[in-house]
């Protein structure tokens, strides 16, 4: 892994994305659902579910994927959260 790749991964996670991710995780747990159950139900790779819950968007190949899966997961959990655009906050 090159240094530029490491820098990109670090910069796609912030305190704000972690806070939002915690809301996803808490809501999922409140509904007694596992990460795998959610992934299966909404047809999303479980690693993307984990990435959202950890506030780490480096797992996504591009911003558009992060945004769309964020919205899909938020809708499934009936969460009214805005996407914190870590991609444009630099």
ABEGO torsion letter per residue (X at the ends): XBAAAAAAAAAABBAAAAAAAAAAAAAAAAAGBBAAAAAAAAGBBAAAAAAAAAGBAAABABAAAAAAAAAAAAAAAGBBBBBBBAAAAX
